[in-house]
Amino acid sequence: AMEDVSAKFVSQKVSKARWRPPPAAALRPPDCFATGSWDNEDNRISIWSVGDFGSVGLNGEYQGEPQLLCDIRHNGDVMDMQFLDQERIVVASSTGDVTIFRHHQNNQTLSANQRWEKAHYHVDREASCGGAACTGVICNNPEIVTVGEDGRINFFRADQKDAVRTIDNADSSTLHAVTFLRTTEILTVNSIGQLKIWDLRQQRNEPSQIFSLTGDRIPLHCVDRHPNQQHIVATGGQDGMLSIWDIRQGTMPVSLLNAHEAEMWEVHFHPSNPDHLFTCSEDGSLWHWDTSTSVSEKPSFLHQGGRSSTYIAHSTINQSVVSAWLSNDPTKDRMEITNLIPNQTLSVNSLDVLGPCLVYGTDAEAIYVNRHLFA
């Protein structure tokens, strides 16, 4: 399976990687992605094309590695980044700044389009060292929501100078990630193992619901919502566990799945094929969780690399498939897990999936593109 993957060494530790969203009607695979770096003297936002689709080697494998289209310096570590639309990228910094960069496709340059300085800060926004890391950002154009180490939630609108709304003491601990549940609700996860829902129609600055991991307050680092079943949410945390939640019932996860041996940094349902979920970790692994068919049809349960030879596509999303995520132990019944990077040693910090393509970035100063996720 590794011949489907092209690597590019970039002499930067890559903290985030994101596909550029395709034009609304596009059915072709994504052709462009952005990365952000961290822990370097000089951090950068970079835009890449996936490489030359045309050049095929003797065995039918792609030759092209990702090509740098343009890049720009970024102040501080890139903590998170999301495309706002096809041209603009919102970037969260360890300095507390939130910046929108514009990718000019006509001449392949990047420019800072708009910046909210110290959107997150500890004590005093005016103090020279007052910035607090902005840890997470999510967009629903033109709306932008950010969370930070300072426990704040900010609501911005592209092209508006000031925050539309700020919840100053949203959390007494660090907020690590945020996502939209629906247009009027967001979900946050924090460093004491809580998942909170905020109803934006409410003026009060309290969450409408709080869920939490039982027992130890294990920090949660990442969250994603099932694209079709808005009540199904996945989170990952400090202990590498994958938690699946049904926010319609109870306050605890429906299932806790043993996953990675160290922090889970990102979790993503596949946007158009959500029987598939992807997680990446500090332990150097990137797992593909597949609930699309019962395990009895599969040759083996956990593959150390490569993929199983059978892949059965679902043409319809039926109830049984969707509820696979909500069965008490999805692994017993209908799940296959593949580690897509068998021998990686350094942290896999970020991943993104779109169509048949996966992109991920690592502390080994490399970015990787796999164009045949479901081959």
Secondary structure, 3 states (H helix, E strand, C coil): CHHHEEEEECCCCEEEEEECCCCCCCCCCCCEEEEEECCCCCEEEEEEECCCCCCECCCCCECCCCEEEEEEEECCCEEEEEECCCCEEEEEECCCCEEEEEEECCCCEEEEEEEECCCCECCCCCCCCCECCEEEEEEECCEEEEEECCCCEEEEECCCCCCCEEECCCCCCCEEEEEEEECCEEEEEECCCEEEEEECCCCCCCCCEEEECCCCCCCEEEEEECCCCCCEEEEEECCCCEEEEECCCCCCCCEEECCCCCCEEEEEECCCCCCEEEEEECCCCEEEEECCCCHHHCCCCEECCCCCCCCCCCCCCCHHHHHHHHCCCHHHHHCEEEECCCCCCCCEEEEEEECCEEEEEECCCEEEEECCCCC
